[in-house]
Amino acid sequence: MLHRRVVFTTLLLNLFFWNCQNKPKQEIPVSNTSKTAVQIDYATGFSINSFENHSVLNISNPWPNSDTNYRYLLLTKEQAAKNTFNTLDFDGIITIPIKKMVVTSTTHIPALELLEVENTLIGFPGTDYISSEKTRKRIKSGAVRELGKNEGLNTEVLLELYPNVVIGFGIDGNNKSFETIKKSGIPVIYNGDWVETSPLAKAEWIKFFGALYNKNEQAETIFKTIETNYLDAKKLAQNTINKPRVLSGAMYKDIWYLPSGTSPEAQLLKDANVNYLWENAESKGSLALNFEVVFDKAKDADIWISPSYYNSLEALEKANKHYTEFDPFKNKQIYSFVNTAGETGGVTYYELGTARPDLVLKDLVKIAHPELLENYELQFFKRLE
């Protein structure tokens, strides 16, 4: 069945291109001078340039230590009908707005919902990880197909769905499934939101999706609202003199992993006006410390944020008795986002937190300075019981 579909599709494409060759088109040179550019204030991993007859989406360094760049030609149907371009200049040619899309990270889901194009999502690897009630309904109805795992996508099902584009993410750029998909004629675009180094930079990737759906203005409006809310919460937090001492992370195989001072997590804590005890420790990845170092510095911390995957005080105590010696454990001032999840266990923070750093920051301000947001209810974090 799949073979016959591919043959039939090939015949249709041949007929399409034969007809196009019999219609005069204007050859459009690819210009390096943008007519207009979508304003990007925080993100460094993408840019969008709009010209009279096309747009170009540029992706740069979409995984750690990457020096790889990609260029994608974005055309409306009207632009594609009037002009021809040298396809060798691009890593993919995409007709916008997208009608059928596959994404591979839960961080991509909120952008689709904020732009009100969630109905274009037709496949996802690991649907149980999705927490959104709206998208879960579409999964239950069969509108969103299960595609296995990101490292080994079910390409047979994906090719059957034949999306306009697959939005991927990669640790090193080596993904055999993506190569198979690209060879079938389906563009794969790496989304590097997770590589960005600040909360607002991550959130700004909604403009990436805005370009794919020809909704640049809507994406800009949504991001401006998120940015304003974030900066307002940051400003509010500066109104207090008290700066509680904060510990984060937990141990894994005798090593305590916690955010470095240059991480987005540390930036959130700084903007919440707390004294994160490792805010001056610079590192590209997480800090890896032994227990004694952490205990000596943080045993009398006021608050403990995100103690790994532990979801209760009992779980922490069972994992390591030494956790009970920290003041935040004794005072029940440990907060985690792992207990806020969708019906199939998908952690909401891992999905919505990237797109809505304003809500994450408000949570942290509420935890650290409850008097500043008296009527605010925590969206992600809950105190461990």
C-alpha atoms as a printed R data frame, in Angstrom:
    type eleno elety resid chain resno      x      y       z
1   ATOM     1    CA   MET     A     1  0.000  0.000   0.000
2   ATOM     2    CA   LEU     A     2  2.778  2.420   0.942
3   ATOM     3    CA   HIS     A     3  4.669  1.548  -2.275
4   ATOM     4    CA   ARG     A     4  1.620  2.261  -4.459
5   ATOM     5    CA   ARG     A     5  1.035  5.537  -2.610
6   ATOM     6    CA   VAL     A     6  4.629  6.630  -3.217
7   ATOM     7    CA   VAL     A     7  4.344  5.747  -6.934
8   ATOM     8    CA   PHE     A     8  1.046  7.591  -7.236
9   ATOM     9    CA   THR     A     9  2.496 10.609  -5.436
10  ATOM    10    CA   THR     A    10  5.497 10.571  -7.760
11  ATOM    11    CA   LEU     A    11  3.221 10.573 -10.825
12  ATOM    12    CA   LEU     A    12  1.279 13.532  -9.441
13  ATOM    13    CA   LEU     A    13  4.493 15.428  -8.758
14  ATOM    14    CA   ASN     A    14  5.734 14.722 -12.290
15  ATOM    15    CA   LEU     A    15  2.476 16.003 -13.745
16  ATOM    16    CA   PHE     A    16  2.673 19.085 -11.523
17  ATOM    17    CA   PHE     A    17  6.202 19.936 -12.549
18  ATOM    18    CA   TRP     A    18  5.464 19.208 -16.248
19  ATOM    19    CA   ASN     A    19  2.553 21.653 -16.101
20  ATOM    20    CA   CYS     A    20  4.696 24.218 -14.293
21  ATOM    21    CA   GLN     A    21  7.351 23.969 -17.008
22  ATOM    22    CA   ASN     A    22  4.766 24.968 -19.564
23  ATOM    23    CA   LYS     A    23  3.861 28.144 -17.696
24  ATOM    24    CA   PRO     A    24  6.161 31.161 -17.864
25  ATOM    25    CA   LYS     A    25  7.691 32.057 -14.529
26  ATOM    26    CA   GLN     A    26 10.001 34.793 -13.443
27  ATOM    27    CA   GLU     A    27 13.387 33.533 -12.240
28  ATOM    28    CA   ILE     A    28 13.955 35.203  -8.870
29  ATOM    29    CA   PRO     A    29 17.526 35.569  -7.668
30  ATOM    30    CA   VAL     A    30 18.041 34.953  -3.975
31  ATOM    31    CA   SER     A    31 18.905 38.284  -2.400
32  ATOM    32    CA   ASN     A    32 21.039 38.744   0.674
33  ATOM    33    CA   THR     A    33 19.301 42.027   1.455
34  ATOM    34    CA   SER     A    34 16.105 41.573   3.428
35  ATOM    35    CA   LYS     A    35 13.082 43.674   2.584
36  ATOM    36    CA   THR     A    36 11.834 43.228   6.152
37  ATOM    37    CA   ALA     A    37 13.071 41.128   9.031
38  ATOM    38    CA   VAL     A    38 11.068 39.691  11.895
39  ATOM    39    CA   GLN     A    39 12.408 41.348  15.020
40  ATOM    40    CA   ILE     A    40 14.250 38.902  17.267
41  ATOM    41    CA   ASP     A    41 15.291 40.418  20.598
42  ATOM    42    CA   TYR     A    42 16.512 37.476  22.665
43  ATOM    43    CA   ALA     A    43 16.867 34.248  20.649
44  ATOM    44    CA   THR     A    44 20.107 33.584  18.776
45  ATOM    45    CA   GLY     A    45 19.237 30.317  17.045
46  ATOM    46    CA   PHE     A    46 16.994 31.565  14.239
47  ATOM    47    CA   SER     A    47 16.142 34.551  12.086
48  ATOM    48    CA   ILE     A    48 13.418 35.301   9.554
49  ATOM    49    CA   ASN     A    49 13.882 37.550   6.531
50  ATOM    50    CA   SER     A    50 10.973 38.516   4.300
51  ATOM    51    CA   PHE     A    51 11.338 39.587   0.675
52  ATOM    52    CA   GLU     A    52  8.847 40.654  -1.951
53  ATOM    53    CA   ASN     A    53  8.376 37.153  -3.349
54  ATOM    54    CA   HIS     A    54  9.560 34.859  -0.557
55  ATOM    55    CA   SER     A    55 10.801 34.521   3.010
56  ATOM    56    CA   VAL     A    56 13.879 32.797   4.374
57  ATOM    57    CA   LEU     A    57 14.070 30.998   7.701
58  ATOM    58    CA   ASN     A    58 17.635 30.674   9.001
59  ATOM    59    CA   ILE     A    59 18.532 28.150  11.721
60  ATOM    60    CA   SER     A    60 21.929 28.326  13.402
61  ATOM    61    CA   ASN     A    61 23.684 26.018  15.866
62  ATOM    62    CA   PRO     A    62 20.569 24.011  16.831
63  ATOM    63    CA   TRP     A    63 22.394 21.724  19.271
64  ATOM    64    CA   PRO     A    64 25.242 22.218  21.770
65  ATOM    65    CA   ASN     A    65 28.678 22.878  20.256
66  ATOM    66    CA   SER     A    66 27.156 22.958  16.788
67  ATOM    67    CA   ASP     A    67 28.487 25.142  13.988
68  ATOM    68    CA   THR     A    68 25.834 23.990  11.514
69  ATOM    69    CA   ASN     A    69 23.471 26.433   9.814
70  ATOM    70    CA   TYR     A    70 20.378 25.785   7.710
71  ATOM    71    CA   ARG     A    71 18.326 27.911   5.308
72  ATOM    72    CA   TYR     A    72 14.718 27.235   4.352
73  ATOM    73    CA   LEU     A    73 12.735 28.936   1.619
74  ATOM    74    CA   LEU     A    74  9.192 29.796   2.694
75  ATOM    75    CA   LEU     A    75  6.647 30.391  -0.057
76  ATOM    76    CA   THR     A    76  2.923 30.937  -0.118
77  ATOM    77    CA   LYS     A    77  1.068 29.054  -2.857
78  ATOM    78    CA   GLU     A    78  0.691 32.302  -4.764
79  ATOM    79    CA   GLN     A    79  4.423 33.012  -4.609
80  ATOM    80    CA   ALA     A    80  5.263 29.456  -5.652
81  ATOM    81    CA   ALA     A    81  2.961 29.733  -8.667
82  ATOM    82    CA   LYS     A    82  4.581 32.928  -9.970
83  ATOM    83    CA   ASN     A    83  8.276 32.385  -9.374
84  ATOM    84    CA   THR     A    84 11.046 29.835  -9.541
85  ATOM    85    CA   PHE     A    85 14.067 29.594  -7.283
86  ATOM    86    CA   ASN     A    86 17.325 27.714  -7.268
87  ATOM    87    CA   THR     A    87 16.562 24.906  -4.835
88  ATOM    88    CA   LEU     A    88 20.276 24.276  -4.273
89  ATOM    89    CA   ASP     A    89 20.401 27.515  -2.281
90  ATOM    90    CA   PHE     A    90 18.255 25.998   0.474
91  ATOM    91    CA   ASP     A    91 18.033 23.014   2.788
92  ATOM    92    CA   GLY     A    92 14.312 22.810   2.170
93  ATOM    93    CA   ILE     A    93 11.445 24.546   0.403
94  ATOM    94    CA   ILE     A    94  8.259 24.871   2.409
95  ATOM    95    CA   THR     A    95  4.822 26.044   1.356
96  ATOM    96    CA   ILE     A    96  3.176 28.186   4.004
97  ATOM    97    CA   PRO     A    97  0.933 28.210   5.883
98  ATOM    98    CA   ILE     A    98  1.608 24.643   7.036
99  ATOM    99    CA   LYS     A    99 -1.401 22.346   6.818
100 ATOM   100    CA   LYS     A   100  0.040 19.160   8.373
101 ATOM   101    CA   MET     A   101  2.899 19.100  10.874
102 ATOM   102    CA   VAL     A   102  4.790 16.615  13.036
103 ATOM   103    CA   VAL     A   103  6.691 17.951  16.051
104 ATOM   104    CA   THR     A   104  9.051 15.961  18.254
105 ATOM   105    CA   SER     A   105  9.272 17.887  21.544
106 ATOM   106    CA   THR     A   106  6.528 18.785  24.002
107 ATOM   107    CA   THR     A   107  7.989 22.313  24.064
108 ATOM   108    CA   HIS     A   108  6.616 22.742  20.532
109 ATOM   109    CA   ILE     A   109  2.999 22.050  21.519
110 ATOM   110    CA   PRO     A   110  2.196 25.355  23.310
111 ATOM   111    CA   ALA     A   111  3.284 27.458  20.321
112 ATOM   112    CA   LEU     A   112  0.785 25.654  18.108
113 ATOM   113    CA   GLU     A   113 -1.982 26.199  20.639
114 ATOM   114    CA   LEU     A   114 -1.110 29.848  21.240
115 ATOM   115    CA   LEU     A   115 -1.204 30.455  17.481
116 ATOM   116    CA   GLU     A   116 -4.486 28.460  17.291
117 ATOM   117    CA   VAL     A   117 -3.102 25.997  14.733
118 ATOM   118    CA   GLU     A   118 -3.052 22.894  16.943
119 ATOM   119    CA   ASN     A   119 -5.381 21.144  14.483
120 ATOM   120    CA   THR     A   120 -2.465 20.891  12.040
121 ATOM   121    CA   LEU     A   121 -0.568 18.554  14.391
122 ATOM   122    CA   ILE     A   122 -0.912 15.008  13.064
123 ATOM   123    CA   GLY     A   123  1.862 13.040  14.763
124 ATOM   124    CA   PHE     A   124  4.154 12.995  17.798
125 ATOM   125    CA   PRO     A   125  6.703 10.558  19.283
126 ATOM   126    CA   GLY     A   126  5.634  9.634  22.805
127 ATOM   127    CA   THR     A   127  2.128 11.078  23.008
128 ATOM   128    CA   ASP     A   128  1.822 10.131  26.702
129 ATOM   129    CA   TYR     A   129  4.288 12.921  27.492
130 ATOM   130    CA   ILE     A   130  1.852 15.556  26.205
131 ATOM   131    CA   SER     A   131 -0.018 17.201  29.085
132 ATOM   132    CA   SER     A   132 -2.226 19.733  27.251
133 ATOM   133    CA   GLU     A   133 -5.911 18.867  27.656
134 ATOM   134    CA   LYS     A   134 -6.691 20.314  24.246
135 ATOM   135    CA   THR     A   135 -4.120 18.202  22.420
136 ATOM   136    CA   ARG     A   136 -4.885 15.125  24.525
137 ATOM   137    CA   LYS     A   137 -8.449 15.228  23.169
138 ATOM   138    CA   ARG     A   138 -7.052 15.160  19.639
139 ATOM   139    CA   ILE     A   139 -4.803 12.238  20.552
140 ATOM   140    CA   LYS     A   140 -7.789 10.307  21.926
141 ATOM   141    CA   SER     A   141 -9.772 10.985  18.764
142 ATOM   142    CA   GLY     A   142 -6.960  9.620  16.601
143 ATOM   143    CA   ALA     A   143 -6.193 12.971  15.004
144 ATOM   144    CA   VAL     A   144 -2.632 12.849  16.404
145 ATOM   145    CA   ARG     A   145 -0.805  9.567  15.725
146 ATOM   146    CA   GLU     A   146  1.796  7.938  17.944
147 ATOM   147    CA   LEU     A   147  5.217  7.897  16.255
148 ATOM   148    CA   GLY     A   148  7.342  5.936  18.717
149 ATOM   149    CA   LYS     A   149 10.489  7.605  20.036
150 ATOM   150    CA   ASN     A   150 12.370 10.678  18.837
151 ATOM   151    CA   GLU     A   151 15.600  8.659  18.523
152 ATOM   152    CA   GLY     A   152 13.859  6.083  16.345
153 ATOM   153    CA   LEU     A   153 10.707  7.490  14.779
154 ATOM   154    CA   ASN     A   154  8.190  5.129  13.222
155 ATOM   155    CA   THR     A   155  8.963  6.354   9.725
156 ATOM   156    CA   GLU     A   156  6.418  4.004   8.140
157 ATOM   157    CA   VAL     A   157  3.548  5.711   9.954
158 ATOM   158    CA   LEU     A   158  5.087  9.138   9.433
159 ATOM   159    CA   LEU     A   159  5.445  8.661   5.689
160 ATOM   160    CA   GLU     A   160  1.862  7.451   5.583
161 ATOM   161    CA   LEU     A   161  0.781 10.701   7.268
162 ATOM   162    CA   TYR     A   162  3.050 12.658   4.896
163 ATOM   163    CA   PRO     A   163  3.251 15.971   6.801
164 ATOM   164    CA   ASN     A   164  4.356 19.198   5.138
165 ATOM   165    CA   VAL     A   165  7.229 19.435   7.610
166 ATOM   166    CA   VAL     A   166  8.759 17.684  10.617
167 ATOM   167    CA   ILE     A   167 10.055 19.869  13.446
168 ATOM   168    CA   GLY     A   168 12.911 18.002  15.078
169 ATOM   169    CA   PHE     A   169 15.532 18.570  17.718
170 ATOM   170    CA   GLY     A   170 18.900 16.937  17.959
171 ATOM   171    CA   ILE     A   171 21.689 16.382  20.430
172 ATOM   172    CA   ASP     A   172 24.379 16.053  17.772
173 ATOM   173    CA   GLY     A   173 22.639 16.151  14.392
174 ATOM   174    CA   ASN     A   174 22.888 12.395  13.861
175 ATOM   175    CA   ASN     A   175 19.385 11.015  13.485
176 ATOM   176    CA   LYS     A   176 18.834  8.220  10.956
177 ATOM   177    CA   SER     A   177 15.064  8.679  11.065
178 ATOM   178    CA   PHE     A   178 15.374 12.316  10.047
179 ATOM   179    CA   GLU     A   179 17.629 11.357   7.131
180 ATOM   180    CA   THR     A   180 15.057  8.815   5.938
181 ATOM   181    CA   ILE     A   181 12.299 11.419   6.199
182 ATOM   182    CA   LYS     A   182 14.292 14.006   4.236
183 ATOM   183    CA   LYS     A   183 15.039 11.484   1.467
184 ATOM   184    CA   SER     A   184 11.296 10.953   1.082
185 ATOM   185    CA   GLY     A   185 10.869 14.651   0.259
186 ATOM   186    CA   ILE     A   186  9.565 15.829   3.627
187 ATOM   187    CA   PRO     A   187 11.557 18.782   5.038
188 ATOM   188    CA   VAL     A   188 12.980 18.408   8.553
189 ATOM   189    CA   ILE     A   189 13.724 21.617  10.487
190 ATOM   190    CA   TYR     A   190 15.769 21.521  13.672
191 ATOM   191    CA   ASN     A   191 14.265 23.593  16.466
192 ATOM   192    CA   GLY     A   192 16.925 24.819  18.882
193 ATOM   193    CA   ASP     A   193 14.761 26.466  21.530
194 ATOM   194    CA   TRP     A   194 16.281 24.233  24.201
195 ATOM   195    CA   VAL     A   195 19.823 25.463  23.425
196 ATOM   196    CA   GLU     A   196 18.990 29.114  24.154
197 ATOM   197    CA   THR     A   197 20.517 30.553  27.316
198 ATOM   198    CA   SER     A   198 17.701 32.720  28.676
199 ATOM   199    CA   PRO     A   199 14.007 32.113  29.448
200 ATOM   200    CA   LEU     A   200 12.764 34.833  27.090
201 ATOM   201    CA   ALA     A   201 15.040 33.582  24.300
202 ATOM   202    CA   LYS     A   202 13.418 30.154  24.552
203 ATOM   203    CA   ALA     A   203  9.933 31.675  24.518
204 ATOM   204    CA   GLU     A   204 10.733 33.807  21.468
205 ATOM   205    CA   TRP     A   205 10.781 30.663  19.321
206 ATOM   206    CA   ILE     A   206  7.040 31.124  18.929
207 ATOM   207    CA   LYS     A   207  8.089 33.477  16.108
208 ATOM   208    CA   PHE     A   208  9.714 30.480  14.415
209 ATOM   209    CA   PHE     A   209  6.307 28.804  14.306
210 ATOM   210    CA   GLY     A   210  4.676 32.080  13.350
211 ATOM   211    CA   ALA     A   211  6.768 32.136  10.161
212 ATOM   212    CA   LEU     A   212  5.749 28.578   9.245
213 ATOM   213    CA   TYR     A   213  2.075 29.446   9.591
214 ATOM   214    CA   ASN     A   214  2.357 32.875   7.977
215 ATOM   215    CA   LYS     A   215  1.356 34.386  11.323
216 ATOM   216    CA   ASN     A   216  4.279 36.650  12.066
217 ATOM   217    CA   GLU     A   217  2.142 39.435  13.509
218 ATOM   218    CA   GLN     A   218  0.203 37.115  15.791
219 ATOM   219    CA   ALA     A   219  3.420 35.516  17.039
220 ATOM   220    CA   GLU     A   220  4.910 38.936  17.742
221 ATOM   221    CA   THR     A   221  1.810 40.004  19.707
222 ATOM   222    CA   ILE     A   222  1.803 36.803  21.779
223 ATOM   223    CA   PHE     A   223  5.497 37.090  22.589
224 ATOM   224    CA   LYS     A   224  5.199 40.758  23.525
225 ATOM   225    CA   THR     A   225  2.497 39.836  26.047
226 ATOM   226    CA   ILE     A   226  4.697 37.102  27.548
227 ATOM   227    CA   GLU     A   227  7.692 39.443  27.631
228 ATOM   228    CA   THR     A   228  5.700 42.226  29.311
229 ATOM   229    CA   ASN     A   229  4.304 39.859  31.932
230 ATOM   230    CA   TYR     A   230  7.793 38.515  32.607
231 ATOM   231    CA   LEU     A   231  9.400 41.933  32.981
232 ATOM   232    CA   ASP     A   232  6.543 43.133  35.189
233 ATOM   233    CA   ALA     A   233  7.032 40.140  37.505
234 ATOM   234    CA   LYS     A   234 10.781 40.770  37.561
235 ATOM   235    CA   LYS     A   235 10.233 44.425  38.450
236 ATOM   236    CA   LEU     A   236  7.780 43.479  41.182
237 ATOM   237    CA   ALA     A   237 10.304 41.094  42.741
238 ATOM   238    CA   GLN     A   238 12.852 43.881  43.039
239 ATOM   239    CA   ASN     A   239 10.533 45.649  45.504
240 ATOM   240    CA   THR     A   240 11.588 43.416  48.365
241 ATOM   241    CA   ILE     A   241 14.772 43.572  50.388
242 ATOM   242    CA   ASN     A   242 14.531 39.985  51.604
243 ATOM   243    CA   LYS     A   243 16.411 37.534  49.360
244 ATOM   244    CA   PRO     A   244 15.880 33.943  50.537
245 ATOM   245    CA   ARG     A   245 18.821 31.587  50.105
246 ATOM   246    CA   VAL     A   246 17.937 28.952  47.499
247 ATOM   247    CA   LEU     A   247 19.225 25.438  46.840
248 ATOM   248    CA   SER     A   248 18.353 23.429  43.721
249 ATOM   249    CA   GLY     A   249 18.801 19.964  42.250
250 ATOM   250    CA   ALA     A   250 19.571 16.626  43.924
251 ATOM   251    CA   MET     A   251 21.956 13.701  43.729
252 ATOM   252    CA   TYR     A   252 22.246 11.061  41.040
253 ATOM   253    CA   LYS     A   253 24.734  8.247  41.676
254 ATOM   254    CA   ASP     A   254 26.502 10.196  44.433
255 ATOM   255    CA   ILE     A   255 26.834 13.372  42.332
256 ATOM   256    CA   TRP     A   256 24.661 16.420  43.054
257 ATOM   257    CA   TYR     A   257 23.551 18.087  39.808
258 ATOM   258    CA   LEU     A   258 22.265 21.638  39.920
259 ATOM   259    CA   PRO     A   259 21.939 24.603  37.526
260 ATOM   260    CA   SER     A   260 25.007 26.685  36.788
261 ATOM   261    CA   GLY     A   261 24.876 30.420  37.331
262 ATOM   262    CA   THR     A   262 24.713 31.011  33.573
263 ATOM   263    CA   SER     A   263 21.734 28.722  32.965
264 ATOM   264    CA   PRO     A   264 18.164 29.833  32.158
265 ATOM   265    CA   GLU     A   265 17.087 28.327  35.489
266 ATOM   266    CA   ALA     A   266 19.559 30.540  37.351
267 ATOM   267    CA   GLN     A   267 18.341 33.536  35.349
268 ATOM   268    CA   LEU     A   268 14.798 32.860  36.521
269 ATOM   269    CA   LEU     A   269 15.962 32.665  40.127
270 ATOM   270    CA   LYS     A   270 17.923 35.895  39.745
271 ATOM   271    CA   ASP     A   271 14.900 37.650  38.243
272 ATOM   272    CA   ALA     A   272 12.803 36.367  41.152
273 ATOM   273    CA   ASN     A   273 15.245 38.265  43.389
274 ATOM   274    CA   VAL     A   274 16.518 35.342  45.433
275 ATOM   275    CA   ASN     A   275 20.014 34.432  46.548
276 ATOM   276    CA   TYR     A   276 20.701 31.335  44.462
277 ATOM   277    CA   LEU     A   277 23.740 29.901  46.186
278 ATOM   278    CA   TRP     A   278 25.521 28.997  42.940
279 ATOM   279    CA   GLU     A   279 24.588 32.078  40.940
280 ATOM   280    CA   ASN     A   280 28.260 32.924  40.350
281 ATOM   281    CA   ALA     A   281 29.297 29.454  39.175
282 ATOM   282    CA   GLU     A   282 29.830 29.497  35.396
283 ATOM   283    CA   SER     A   283 29.438 26.363  33.305
284 ATOM   284    CA   LYS     A   284 27.979 25.427  29.920
285 ATOM   285    CA   GLY     A   285 26.113 22.508  31.470
286 ATOM   286    CA   SER     A   286 24.873 21.570  34.911
287 ATOM   287    CA   LEU     A   287 27.199 21.751  37.877
288 ATOM   288    CA   ALA     A   288 28.278 18.367  39.224
289 ATOM   289    CA   LEU     A   289 29.293 18.501  42.895
290 ATOM   290    CA   ASN     A   290 29.815 16.045  45.724
291 ATOM   291    CA   PHE     A   291 27.418 15.969  48.649
292 ATOM   292    CA   GLU     A   292 29.804 17.489  51.169
293 ATOM   293    CA   VAL     A   293 30.303 20.628  49.064
294 ATOM   294    CA   VAL     A   294 26.566 21.142  48.666
295 ATOM   295    CA   PHE     A   295 25.746 20.401  52.293
296 ATOM   296    CA   ASP     A   296 28.397 22.735  53.624
297 ATOM   297    CA   LYS     A   297 27.061 25.625  51.545
298 ATOM   298    CA   ALA     A   298 23.316 24.965  51.537
299 ATOM   299    CA   LYS     A   299 22.382 23.084  54.699
300 ATOM   300    CA   ASP     A   300 20.751 26.244  56.102
301 ATOM   301    CA   ALA     A   301 19.109 27.370  52.835
302 ATOM   302    CA   ASP     A   302 15.612 28.853  53.089
303 ATOM   303    CA   ILE     A   303 14.085 27.189  50.013
304 ATOM   304    CA   TRP     A   304 14.892 24.114  47.960
305 ATOM   305    CA   ILE     A   305 13.679 24.294  44.342
306 ATOM   306    CA   SER     A   306 13.326 21.323  41.952
307 ATOM   307    CA   PRO     A   307 14.885 18.391  43.841
308 ATOM   308    CA   SER     A   308 15.211 16.289  40.690
309 ATOM   309    CA   TYR     A   309 12.301 13.864  40.081
310 ATOM   310    CA   TYR     A   310 11.394 13.298  43.759
311 ATOM   311    CA   ASN     A   311  7.713 13.994  44.329
312 ATOM   312    CA   SER     A   312  7.442 13.868  48.129
313 ATOM   313    CA   LEU     A   313  9.433 14.318  51.331
314 ATOM   314    CA   GLU     A   314  9.145 10.587  51.912
315 ATOM   315    CA   ALA     A   315 10.675  9.845  48.503
316 ATOM   316    CA   LEU     A   316 13.563 12.168  49.271
317 ATOM   317    CA   GLU     A   317 14.180 10.549  52.635
318 ATOM   318    CA   LYS     A   318 14.088  7.046  51.150
319 ATOM   319    CA   ALA     A   319 16.568  8.066  48.477
320 ATOM   320    CA   ASN     A   320 19.073  9.472  50.948
321 ATOM   321    CA   LYS     A   321 18.728 10.079  54.695
322 ATOM   322    CA   HIS     A   322 21.126 13.028  54.438
323 ATOM   323    CA   TYR     A   323 18.476 15.050  52.599
324 ATOM   324    CA   THR     A   324 16.586 15.315  55.888
325 ATOM   325    CA   GLU     A   325 19.482 17.292  57.408
326 ATOM   326    CA   PHE     A   326 18.801 20.345  55.196
327 ATOM   327    CA   ASP     A   327 16.735 23.140  56.735
328 ATOM   328    CA   PRO     A   328 14.292 23.298  53.776
329 ATOM   329    CA   PHE     A   329 13.452 19.633  54.427
330 ATOM   330    CA   LYS     A   330 12.927 20.264  58.142
331 ATOM   331    CA   ASN     A   331 10.819 23.354  57.426
332 ATOM   332    CA   LYS     A   332  8.911 21.819  54.509
333 ATOM   333    CA   GLN     A   333 10.104 24.469  52.080
334 ATOM   334    CA   ILE     A   334 10.822 22.234  49.109
335 ATOM   335    CA   TYR     A   335  9.031 22.958  45.828
336 ATOM   336    CA   SER     A   336  8.874 20.877  42.671
337 ATOM   337    CA   PHE     A   337  7.000 20.880  39.373
338 ATOM   338    CA   VAL     A   338  6.880 17.085  38.962
339 ATOM   339    CA   ASN     A   339  3.468 16.783  40.625
340 ATOM   340    CA   THR     A   340  1.761 19.021  38.071
341 ATOM   341    CA   ALA     A   341  1.066 16.675  35.190
342 ATOM   342    CA   GLY     A   342 -1.418 15.697  32.506
343 ATOM   343    CA   GLU     A   343 -3.687 12.670  32.682
344 ATOM   344    CA   THR     A   344 -1.053 10.340  31.212
345 ATOM   345    CA   GLY     A   345  1.795 11.615  33.360
346 ATOM   346    CA   GLY     A   346  3.310 14.258  31.101
347 ATOM   347    CA   VAL     A   347  4.876 16.967  33.285
348 ATOM   348    CA   THR     A   348  3.297 20.314  32.430
349 ATOM   349    CA   TYR     A   349  6.475 22.294  33.158
350 ATOM   350    CA   TYR     A   350  8.416 20.391  30.490
351 ATOM   351    CA   GLU     A   351  5.754 21.363  27.961
352 ATOM   352    CA   LEU     A   352  4.454 24.810  28.854
353 ATOM   353    CA   GLY     A   353  7.327 26.144  30.957
354 ATOM   354    CA   THR     A   354  9.528 26.940  27.965
355 ATOM   355    CA   ALA     A   355  6.786 28.881  26.174
356 ATOM   356    CA   ARG     A   356  5.542 30.690  29.298
357 ATOM   357    CA   PRO     A   357  8.538 31.807  31.375
358 ATOM   358    CA   ASP     A   358  6.333 34.589  32.721
359 ATOM   359    CA   LEU     A   359  4.271 31.992  34.573
360 ATOM   360    CA   VAL     A   360  7.397 30.207  35.811
361 ATOM   361    CA   LEU     A   361  8.790 33.474  37.144
362 ATOM   362    CA   LYS     A   362  5.523 34.329  38.874
363 ATOM   363    CA   ASP     A   363  5.629 30.918  40.555
364 ATOM   364    CA   LEU     A   364  9.124 31.595  41.864
365 ATOM   365    CA   VAL     A   365  8.178 35.097  43.042
366 ATOM   366    CA   LYS     A   366  5.152 33.658  44.841
367 ATOM   367    CA   ILE     A   367  7.332 31.021  46.547
368 ATOM   368    CA   ALA     A   368 10.115 33.419  47.522
369 ATOM   369    CA   HIS     A   369  8.024 36.540  48.238
370 ATOM   370    CA   PRO     A   370  4.428 35.387  48.861
371 ATOM   371    CA   GLU     A   371  3.400 38.848  50.070
372 ATOM   372    CA   LEU     A   372  3.944 40.267  46.568
373 ATOM   373    CA   LEU     A   373  1.426 37.990  44.842
374 ATOM   374    CA   GLU     A   374 -1.173 37.278  47.504
375 ATOM   375    CA   ASN     A   375 -3.938 36.088  45.178
376 ATOM   376    CA   TYR     A   376 -1.736 34.274  42.690
377 ATOM   377    CA   GLU     A   377 -2.026 30.471  42.423
378 ATOM   378    CA   LEU     A   378  1.051 28.441  41.503
379 ATOM   379    CA   GLN     A   379  0.886 27.102  37.950
380 ATOM   380    CA   PHE     A   380  3.740 24.580  37.932
381 ATOM   381    CA   PHE     A   381  5.391 24.245  41.340
382 ATOM   382    CA   LYS     A   382  3.894 22.559  44.399
383 ATOM   383    CA   ARG     A   383  5.299 22.231  47.872
384 ATOM   384    CA   LEU     A   384  6.346 18.670  48.655
385 ATOM   385    CA   GLU     A   385  4.298 17.023  51.365
